[in-house]
């Protein structure tokens, strides 16, 4: 297992908490901006491609995690990619009100993921 007990481990956890906090605190503004952006067919297509790539990366990382069981951080990377892909897919498909709710839920999931990272990689 990689050694995340140094300052980099705490930096990774801090960044995950910050990402979750920003998603939760600015969900309405993010949703309004994303809905405005997706009015363009080009931006909507890019958003769908981004979602496909991120969800495919999550699947690939999950396969790597199964093949390399000693590296538990592959699972964490797969969850981060899946959350980001889910947000990109929600951005492409949902109306603004529901999108803000989904962004808040993903923000909460990032904070929970940061706690899991702390206990798995730094404390463990």
CNS distance restraints for C-alpha pairs under 8 A (distance, minus, plus):
assign (resid   1 and name CA) (resid  70 and name CA) 6.20 0.50 0.50
assign (resid   1 and name CA) (resid  71 and name CA) 5.37 0.50 0.50
assign (resid   1 and name CA) (resid  72 and name CA) 7.23 0.50 0.50
assign (resid   2 and name CA) (resid  71 and name CA) 7.47 0.50 0.50
assign (resid   3 and name CA) (resid 121 and name CA) 7.62 0.50 0.50
assign (resid   4 and name CA) (resid   8 and name CA) 6.43 0.50 0.50
assign (resid   4 and name CA) (resid   9 and name CA) 4.54 0.50 0.50
assign (resid   4 and name CA) (resid 121 and name CA) 5.80 0.50 0.50
assign (resid   4 and name CA) (resid 122 and name CA) 5.68 0.50 0.50
assign (resid   5 and name CA) (resid   9 and name CA) 5.64 0.50 0.50
assign (resid   5 and name CA) (resid  10 and name CA) 7.66 0.50 0.50
assign (resid   5 and name CA) (resid 121 and name CA) 7.10 0.50 0.50
assign (resid   5 and name CA) (resid 122 and name CA) 4.79 0.50 0.50
assign (resid   5 and name CA) (resid 123 and name CA) 7.56 0.50 0.50
assign (resid   6 and name CA) (resid  10 and name CA) 7.19 0.50 0.50
assign (resid   7 and name CA) (resid  11 and name CA) 6.21 0.50 0.50
assign (resid   8 and name CA) (resid  12 and name CA) 6.14 0.50 0.50
assign (resid   9 and name CA) (resid  13 and name CA) 6.34 0.50 0.50
assign (resid   9 and name CA) (resid 118 and name CA) 7.77 0.50 0.50
assign (resid   9 and name CA) (resid 121 and name CA) 7.36 0.50 0.50
assign (resid   9 and name CA) (resid 122 and name CA) 6.36 0.50 0.50
assign (resid  10 and name CA) (resid  14 and name CA) 6.02 0.50 0.50
assign (resid  10 and name CA) (resid 118 and name CA) 7.69 0.50 0.50
assign (resid  10 and name CA) (resid 122 and name CA) 7.71 0.50 0.50
assign (resid  11 and name CA) (resid  15 and name CA) 6.12 0.50 0.50
assign (resid  12 and name CA) (resid  16 and name CA) 6.27 0.50 0.50
assign (resid  13 and name CA) (resid  17 and name CA) 6.26 0.50 0.50
assign (resid  13 and name CA) (resid 114 and name CA) 5.17 0.50 0.50
assign (resid  13 and name CA) (resid 115 and name CA) 7.49 0.50 0.50
assign (resid  13 and name CA) (resid 117 and name CA) 6.61 0.50 0.50
assign (resid  13 and name CA) (resid 118 and name CA) 6.35 0.50 0.50
assign (resid  14 and name CA) (resid  18 and name CA) 6.12 0.50 0.50
assign (resid  14 and name CA) (resid 114 and name CA) 7.61 0.50 0.50
assign (resid  15 and name CA) (resid  19 and name CA) 6.07 0.50 0.50
assign (resid  16 and name CA) (resid  20 and name CA) 6.24 0.50 0.50
assign (resid  16 and name CA) (resid 110 and name CA) 6.09 0.50 0.50
assign (resid  16 and name CA) (resid 111 and name CA) 6.49 0.50 0.50
assign (resid  16 and name CA) (resid 113 and name CA) 7.48 0.50 0.50
assign (resid  16 and name CA) (resid 114 and name CA) 5.36 0.50 0.50
assign (resid  17 and name CA) (resid  21 and name CA) 6.08 0.50 0.50
assign (resid  17 and name CA) (resid 110 and name CA) 6.63 0.50 0.50
assign (resid  17 and name CA) (resid 111 and name CA) 4.98 0.50 0.50
assign (resid  17 and name CA) (resid 114 and name CA) 5.85 0.50 0.50
assign (resid  18 and name CA) (resid  22 and name CA) 6.05 0.50 0.50
assign (resid  19 and name CA) (resid  23 and name CA) 6.21 0.50 0.50
assign (resid  19 and name CA) (resid 107 and name CA) 6.95 0.50 0.50
assign (resid  19 and name CA) (resid 110 and name CA) 6.91 0.50 0.50
assign (resid  19 and name CA) (resid 111 and name CA) 7.90 0.50 0.50
assign (resid  20 and name CA) (resid  24 and name CA) 6.19 0.50 0.50
assign (resid  20 and name CA) (resid 106 and name CA) 7.24 0.50 0.50
assign (resid  20 and name CA) (resid 107 and name CA) 3.83 0.50 0.50
assign (resid  20 and name CA) (resid 108 and name CA) 5.91 0.50 0.50
assign (resid  20 and name CA) (resid 109 and name CA) 7.23 0.50 0.50
assign (resid  20 and name CA) (resid 110 and name CA) 4.81 0.50 0.50
assign (resid  20 and name CA) (resid 111 and name CA) 5.18 0.50 0.50
assign (resid  21 and name CA) (resid  25 and name CA) 5.96 0.50 0.50
assign (resid  21 and name CA) (resid 107 and name CA) 6.23 0.50 0.50
assign (resid  21 and name CA) (resid 108 and name CA) 7.72 0.50 0.50
assign (resid  21 and name CA) (resid 111 and name CA) 7.37 0.50 0.50
assign (resid  22 and name CA) (resid  26 and name CA) 5.78 0.50 0.50
assign (resid  22 and name CA) (resid  27 and name CA) 7.83 0.50 0.50
assign (resid  22 and name CA) (resid 107 and name CA) 7.34 0.50 0.50
assign (resid  23 and name CA) (resid  27 and name CA) 5.48 0.50 0.50
assign (resid  23 and name CA) (resid  30 and name CA) 7.93 0.50 0.50
assign (resid  23 and name CA) (resid 103 and name CA) 6.03 0.50 0.50
assign (resid  23 and name CA) (resid 104 and name CA) 5.94 0.50 0.50
assign (resid  23 and name CA) (resid 106 and name CA) 7.33 0.50 0.50
assign (resid  23 and name CA) (resid 107 and name CA) 4.82 0.50 0.50
assign (resid  24 and name CA) (resid 103 and name CA) 6.81 0.50 0.50
assign (resid  24 and name CA) (resid 104 and name CA) 4.46 0.50 0.50
assign (resid  24 and name CA) (resid 105 and name CA) 7.56 0.50 0.50
assign (resid  24 and name CA) (resid 106 and name CA) 7.98 0.50 0.50
assign (resid  24 and name CA) (resid 107 and name CA) 5.11 0.50 0.50
assign (resid  24 and name CA) (resid 108 and name CA) 6.94 0.50 0.50
assign (resid  25 and name CA) (resid 104 and name CA) 7.77 0.50 0.50
assign (resid  26 and name CA) (resid  30 and name CA) 6.08 0.50 0.50
assign (resid  27 and name CA) (resid  31 and name CA) 5.96 0.50 0.50
assign (resid  27 and name CA) (resid 100 and name CA) 4.96 0.50 0.50
assign (resid  27 and name CA) (resid 101 and name CA) 7.42 0.50 0.50
assign (resid  27 and name CA) (resid 103 and name CA) 5.73 0.50 0.50
assign (resid  27 and name CA) (resid 104 and name CA) 5.97 0.50 0.50
assign (resid  28 and name CA) (resid  32 and name CA) 6.15 0.50 0.50
assign (resid  28 and name CA) (resid  96 and name CA) 7.97 0.50 0.50
assign (resid  28 and name CA) (resid  97 and name CA) 7.91 0.50 0.50
assign (resid  28 and name CA) (resid 100 and name CA) 5.26 0.50 0.50
assign (resid  29 and name CA) (resid  33 and name CA) 6.19 0.50 0.50
assign (resid  30 and name CA) (resid  34 and name CA) 6.11 0.50 0.50
assign (resid  30 and name CA) (resid 100 and name CA) 7.46 0.50 0.50
assign (resid  31 and name CA) (resid  35 and name CA) 6.07 0.50 0.50
assign (resid  31 and name CA) (resid  91 and name CA) 7.62 0.50 0.50
assign (resid  31 and name CA) (resid  96 and name CA) 5.51 0.50 0.50
assign (resid  31 and name CA) (resid  97 and name CA) 7.67 0.50 0.50
assign (resid  31 and name CA) (resid  99 and name CA) 5.80 0.50 0.50
assign (resid  31 and name CA) (resid 100 and name CA) 5.29 0.50 0.50
assign (resid  31 and name CA) (resid 103 and name CA) 7.75 0.50 0.50
assign (resid  32 and name CA) (resid  36 and name CA) 6.17 0.50 0.50
assign (resid  32 and name CA) (resid  96 and name CA) 6.15 0.50 0.50
assign (resid  33 and name CA) (resid  37 and name CA) 6.13 0.50 0.50
assign (resid  34 and name CA) (resid  38 and name CA) 6.16 0.50 0.50
assign (resid  34 and name CA) (resid  91 and name CA) 6.43 0.50 0.50
assign (resid  35 and name CA) (resid  39 and name CA) 6.91 0.50 0.50
assign (resid  35 and name CA) (resid  91 and name CA) 7.25 0.50 0.50
assign (resid  35 and name CA) (resid  95 and name CA) 7.25 0.50 0.50
assign (resid  35 and name CA) (resid  96 and name CA) 6.18 0.50 0.50
assign (resid  37 and name CA) (resid  43 and name CA) 6.57 0.50 0.50
assign (resid  37 and name CA) (resid  44 and name CA) 7.86 0.50 0.50
assign (resid  38 and name CA) (resid  43 and name CA) 5.43 0.50 0.50
assign (resid  38 and name CA) (resid  44 and name CA) 4.90 0.50 0.50
assign (resid  38 and name CA) (resid  92 and name CA) 6.99 0.50 0.50
assign (resid  39 and name CA) (resid  43 and name CA) 7.51 0.50 0.50
assign (resid  39 and name CA) (resid  44 and name CA) 7.25 0.50 0.50
assign (resid  40 and name CA) (resid  44 and name CA) 6.32 0.50 0.50
assign (resid  41 and name CA) (resid  45 and name CA) 6.16 0.50 0.50
assign (resid  42 and name CA) (resid  46 and name CA) 6.23 0.50 0.50
assign (resid  43 and name CA) (resid  47 and name CA) 6.10 0.50 0.50
assign (resid  44 and name CA) (resid  48 and name CA) 6.32 0.50 0.50
assign (resid  44 and name CA) (resid  92 and name CA) 6.06 0.50 0.50
assign (resid  45 and name CA) (resid  49 and name CA) 6.22 0.50 0.50
assign (resid  46 and name CA) (resid  50 and name CA) 6.07 0.50 0.50
assign (resid  47 and name CA) (resid  51 and name CA) 6.20 0.50 0.50
assign (resid  47 and name CA) (resid  88 and name CA) 6.08 0.50 0.50
assign (resid  47 and name CA) (resid  89 and name CA) 7.14 0.50 0.50
assign (resid  47 and name CA) (resid  91 and name CA) 7.39 0.50 0.50
assign (resid  47 and name CA) (resid  92 and name CA) 5.92 0.50 0.50
assign (resid  48 and name CA) (resid  52 and name CA) 6.23 0.50 0.50
assign (resid  48 and name CA) (resid  88 and name CA) 7.12 0.50 0.50
assign (resid  48 and name CA) (resid  89 and name CA) 6.28 0.50 0.50
assign (resid  48 and name CA) (resid  92 and name CA) 6.23 0.50 0.50
assign (resid  49 and name CA) (resid  53 and name CA) 6.17 0.50 0.50
assign (resid  50 and name CA) (resid  54 and name CA) 6.13 0.50 0.50
assign (resid  50 and name CA) (resid  85 and name CA) 7.18 0.50 0.50
assign (resid  50 and name CA) (resid  88 and name CA) 6.64 0.50 0.50
assign (resid  51 and name CA) (resid  55 and name CA) 6.06 0.50 0.50
assign (resid  51 and name CA) (resid  84 and name CA) 7.77 0.50 0.50
assign (resid  51 and name CA) (resid  85 and name CA) 4.55 0.50 0.50
assign (resid  51 and name CA) (resid  86 and name CA) 6.82 0.50 0.50
assign (resid  51 and name CA) (resid  87 and name CA) 7.78 0.50 0.50
assign (resid  51 and name CA) (resid  88 and name CA) 4.95 0.50 0.50
assign (resid  51 and name CA) (resid  89 and name CA) 5.13 0.50 0.50
assign (resid  52 and name CA) (resid  56 and name CA) 6.01 0.50 0.50
assign (resid  52 and name CA) (resid  85 and name CA) 7.09 0.50 0.50
assign (resid  53 and name CA) (resid  57 and name CA) 6.09 0.50 0.50
assign (resid  53 and name CA) (resid  85 and name CA) 7.60 0.50 0.50
assign (resid  54 and name CA) (resid  58 and name CA) 6.17 0.50 0.50
assign (resid  54 and name CA) (resid  81 and name CA) 5.55 0.50 0.50
assign (resid  54 and name CA) (resid  82 and name CA) 6.56 0.50 0.50
assign (resid  54 and name CA) (resid  84 and name CA) 6.75 0.50 0.50
assign (resid  54 and name CA) (resid  85 and name CA) 4.66 0.50 0.50
assign (resid  55 and name CA) (resid  59 and name CA) 6.28 0.50 0.50
assign (resid  55 and name CA) (resid  81 and name CA) 6.55 0.50 0.50
assign (resid  55 and name CA) (resid  82 and name CA) 5.46 0.50 0.50
assign (resid  55 and name CA) (resid  85 and name CA) 5.13 0.50 0.50
assign (resid  55 and name CA) (resid  86 and name CA) 7.45 0.50 0.50
assign (resid  56 and name CA) (resid  60 and name CA) 6.21 0.50 0.50
assign (resid  57 and name CA) (resid  61 and name CA) 6.05 0.50 0.50
assign (resid  57 and name CA) (resid  78 and name CA) 7.28 0.50 0.50
assign (resid  57 and name CA) (resid  81 and name CA) 6.51 0.50 0.50
assign (resid  57 and name CA) (resid  82 and name CA) 7.94 0.50 0.50
assign (resid  58 and name CA) (resid  62 and name CA) 6.12 0.50 0.50
assign (resid  58 and name CA) (resid  77 and name CA) 7.46 0.50 0.50
assign (resid  58 and name CA) (resid  78 and name CA) 4.35 0.50 0.50
assign (resid  58 and name CA) (resid  79 and name CA) 6.74 0.50 0.50
assign (resid  58 and name CA) (resid  80 and name CA) 7.73 0.50 0.50
assign (resid  58 and name CA) (resid  81 and name CA) 4.97 0.50 0.50
assign (resid  58 and name CA) (resid  82 and name CA) 5.18 0.50 0.50
assign (resid  59 and name CA) (resid  63 and name CA) 6.32 0.50 0.50
assign (resid  59 and name CA) (resid  78 and name CA) 6.95 0.50 0.50
assign (resid  60 and name CA) (resid  64 and name CA) 6.28 0.50 0.50
assign (resid  60 and name CA) (resid  78 and name CA) 7.80 0.50 0.50
assign (resid  61 and name CA) (resid  65 and name CA) 6.09 0.50 0.50
assign (resid  61 and name CA) (resid  74 and name CA) 5.92 0.50 0.50
assign (resid  61 and name CA) (resid  75 and name CA) 6.92 0.50 0.50
assign (resid  61 and name CA) (resid  77 and name CA) 6.83 0.50 0.50
assign (resid  61 and name CA) (resid  78 and name CA) 5.03 0.50 0.50
assign (resid  62 and name CA) (resid  66 and name CA) 6.35 0.50 0.50
assign (resid  62 and name CA) (resid  74 and name CA) 6.85 0.50 0.50
assign (resid  62 and name CA) (resid  75 and name CA) 6.03 0.50 0.50
assign (resid  62 and name CA) (resid  78 and name CA) 5.61 0.50 0.50
assign (resid  63 and name CA) (resid  67 and name CA) 6.28 0.50 0.50
assign (resid  64 and name CA) (resid  68 and name CA) 5.88 0.50 0.50
assign (resid  64 and name CA) (resid  74 and name CA) 6.77 0.50 0.50
assign (resid  65 and name CA) (resid  69 and name CA) 5.76 0.50 0.50
assign (resid  65 and name CA) (resid  71 and name CA) 6.81 0.50 0.50
assign (resid  65 and name CA) (resid  72 and name CA) 6.76 0.50 0.50
assign (resid  65 and name CA) (resid  73 and name CA) 7.93 0.50 0.50
assign (resid  65 and name CA) (resid  74 and name CA) 5.04 0.50 0.50
assign (resid  65 and name CA) (resid  75 and name CA) 5.72 0.50 0.50
assign (resid  72 and name CA) (resid  76 and name CA) 7.20 0.50 0.50
assign (resid  73 and name CA) (resid  77 and name CA) 6.25 0.50 0.50
assign (resid  73 and name CA) (resid 121 and name CA) 7.77 0.50 0.50
assign (resid  74 and name CA) (resid  78 and name CA) 6.12 0.50 0.50
assign (resid  75 and name CA) (resid  79 and name CA) 6.24 0.50 0.50
assign (resid  76 and name CA) (resid  80 and name CA) 6.27 0.50 0.50
assign (resid  76 and name CA) (resid 113 and name CA) 7.67 0.50 0.50
assign (resid  76 and name CA) (resid 117 and name CA) 7.43 0.50 0.50
assign (resid  77 and name CA) (resid  81 and name CA) 6.17 0.50 0.50
assign (resid  78 and name CA) (resid  82 and name CA) 6.06 0.50 0.50
assign (resid  79 and name CA) (resid  83 and name CA) 6.07 0.50 0.50
assign (resid  80 and name CA) (resid  84 and name CA) 6.16 0.50 0.50
assign (resid  80 and name CA) (resid 110 and name CA) 7.76 0.50 0.50
assign (resid  81 and name CA) (resid  85 and name CA) 5.96 0.50 0.50
assign (resid  82 and name CA) (resid  86 and name CA) 5.94 0.50 0.50
assign (resid  83 and name CA) (resid  87 and name CA) 6.21 0.50 0.50
assign (resid  83 and name CA) (resid 106 and name CA) 6.55 0.50 0.50
assign (resid  84 and name CA) (resid  88 and name CA) 6.23 0.50 0.50
assign (resid  85 and name CA) (resid  89 and name CA) 6.09 0.50 0.50
assign (resid  86 and name CA) (resid  90 and name CA) 6.02 0.50 0.50
assign (resid  87 and name CA) (resid  91 and name CA) 6.00 0.50 0.50
assign (resid  87 and name CA) (resid 102 and name CA) 7.39 0.50 0.50
assign (resid  87 and name CA) (resid 103 and name CA) 6.74 0.50 0.50
assign (resid  87 and name CA) (resid 106 and name CA) 7.33 0.50 0.50
assign (resid  88 and name CA) (resid  92 and name CA) 6.39 0.50 0.50
assign (resid  89 and name CA) (resid  93 and name CA) 6.34 0.50 0.50
assign (resid  90 and name CA) (resid  94 and name CA) 5.42 0.50 0.50
assign (resid  90 and name CA) (resid  99 and name CA) 6.42 0.50 0.50
assign (resid  90 and name CA) (resid 102 and name CA) 7.41 0.50 0.50
assign (resid  91 and name CA) (resid  99 and name CA) 6.50 0.50 0.50
assign (resid  94 and name CA) (resid  98 and name CA) 6.20 0.50 0.50
assign (resid  94 and name CA) (resid  99 and name CA) 5.60 0.50 0.50
assign (resid  95 and name CA) (resid  99 and name CA) 5.94 0.50 0.50
assign (resid  96 and name CA) (resid 100 and name CA) 6.20 0.50 0.50
assign (resid  97 and name CA) (resid 101 and name CA) 6.72 0.50 0.50
assign (resid  98 and name CA) (resid 102 and name CA) 6.27 0.50 0.50
assign (resid  99 and name CA) (resid 103 and name CA) 6.10 0.50 0.50
assign (resid 100 and name CA) (resid 104 and name CA) 6.26 0.50 0.50
assign (resid 101 and name CA) (resid 105 and name CA) 6.30 0.50 0.50
assign (resid 102 and name CA) (resid 106 and name CA) 6.15 0.50 0.50
assign (resid 103 and name CA) (resid 107 and name CA) 6.12 0.50 0.50
assign (resid 104 and name CA) (resid 108 and name CA) 6.30 0.50 0.50
assign (resid 105 and name CA) (resid 109 and name CA) 6.19 0.50 0.50
assign (resid 106 and name CA) (resid 110 and name CA) 6.18 0.50 0.50
assign (resid 107 and name CA) (resid 111 and name CA) 6.45 0.50 0.50
assign (resid 108 and name CA) (resid 112 and name CA) 6.31 0.50 0.50
assign (resid 109 and name CA) (resid 113 and name CA) 5.99 0.50 0.50
assign (resid 110 and name CA) (resid 114 and name CA) 6.11 0.50 0.50
assign (resid 111 and name CA) (resid 115 and name CA) 6.48 0.50 0.50
assign (resid 112 and name CA) (resid 116 and name CA) 6.29 0.50 0.50
assign (resid 113 and name CA) (resid 117 and name CA) 6.05 0.50 0.50
assign (resid 114 and name CA) (resid 118 and name CA) 6.15 0.50 0.50
assign (resid 115 and name CA) (resid 119 and name CA) 6.31 0.50 0.50
assign (resid 116 and name CA) (resid 120 and name CA) 5.89 0.50 0.50
assign (resid 117 and name CA) (resid 121 and name CA) 5.50 0.50 0.50
assign (resid 117 and name CA) (resid 122 and name CA) 7.24 0.50 0.50
assign (resid 118 and name CA) (resid 122 and name CA) 5.16 0.50 0.50
assign (resid 118 and name CA) (resid 123 and name CA) 6.30 0.50 0.50
assign (resid 119 and name CA) (resid 123 and name CA) 4.86 0.50 0.50
assign (resid 119 and name CA) (resid 124 and name CA) 5.84 0.50 0.50
assign (resid 120 and name CA) (resid 124 and name CA) 4.95 0.50 0.50
